[in-house]
């Protein structure tokens, strides 16, 4: 199962149309990606497609043991692309994949 959270209404609406046309049936949510979807956790994987100033702790908590998160981290024009793997309830490993440039991850309420 694939769950996706989009903060901007126009992107939320267009992604639903596009994914349906491609034959995909993910669960789409309009809201704050910083919070994730704890009701459906734990997740095998989490992919963040915007630059976060830091790694959201709420999302780390939603990874299952053995699960991985791919996330660009940094608050400048470029970020570092990381893969984070949960190896136990309290332990994570982190692998740096170099520089990347993404739009910033915005916290708080969703935008129209």
Buried (B, 14 or more C-beta within 10 A) or exposed (E): EEBBBBBBEEEBEEBBEEBEEEEEEEEBBBBBBBBBBEEEBBBEBBEBEBBBEEBBEBBBEBBEEEBBBBBBBBEEEEBBBBBBBBEEEEEBEEEEEEEBEBEBBBEEEBEE
